[in-house]
């Protein structure tokens, strides 16, 4: 994981939301009066393709989602239908 800084309060040439990733700039900022104007974030160095794939996990229901409840409903209807014939 890489350490980066995200600017939360603008200062000098940096606007809010800027990301600083250069190690020498990070050290300089953290050693200055502007250290309170940034937050430290850890960024995964995983390839972009893997990161994109990970973000889609769980976004789609499984292929058989809902089929079990449909089967239960059919079974319940069949049981109630057979029960009403006897009564």
Protein Blocks (a to p, Z undefined) as FASTA:
>chain_A
ZZddddfbdchjbcehiacfbfklmmmmmmmmklmmpccddddfbdfklmmmmmmgokac
cfkgojlmmmmmmmmmmmmmmmmmmZZ
